[in-house]
Amino acid sequence: MSKITIDRYDLALLEALQRKGNATNATLGEQIKLSASQISRRIQRLEEDGVIAGYVALLAPTALGLGVTAFAQVSLERHSDTSNEVFEDAVAAMPEVIDCFSVSGDADYMLRIVVPDLPAFSELMMKRMLRLPGIARIKTSIALQTIKQTHALPLDHLTQPSKPRQRVRYAEA
């Protein structure tokens, strides 16, 4: 895979699209000081390069009656391709699970779950999640308040020059 080059215009375009993904090319062009056709070409290139993965509308969970957000750390009994696949396929089929990550540490997976209320969460856990084969342990936490939630990626590192790694020297005994 070749290295993707992102200039200051691309960076400004990506930042603007993260704030408002449905902005017109003309509006983006005014903000970034490029023509709408230049914006269009840049967006197409960024899509083709895989930098822009897609477009979505971000919905407000509470406005849709999804008032409970929970996080679950899931540990499996055994680790094999089959047991992992069975779990991952089952979780992929659960619309309440909106994020699932394979993680390092005490658990094997970290899930983010949204449901209407605590009874719905209880039912999901007791009747569906805990009945999955190969589950050793599930540790859950309920979010009490959202302090920060964003889908915008930090892009500052793209404008700063790479810092050379410093070698650590150890004194020989």
ABEGO torsion letter per residue (X at the ends): XBBBBBBAAAAAAAAAAAABAABBAAAAAAAAGBBAAAAAAAAAAAAAAGABAEBBBBBBAAAAGBABBBBBBBBBABBBAAAAAAAAAAAAABAABABBBBBBEABABBBBBBBABAAAAAAAAAAAAAABBGBABBBBBBBABBABBBABBBAAAAABBBBBBBBBBBBBX
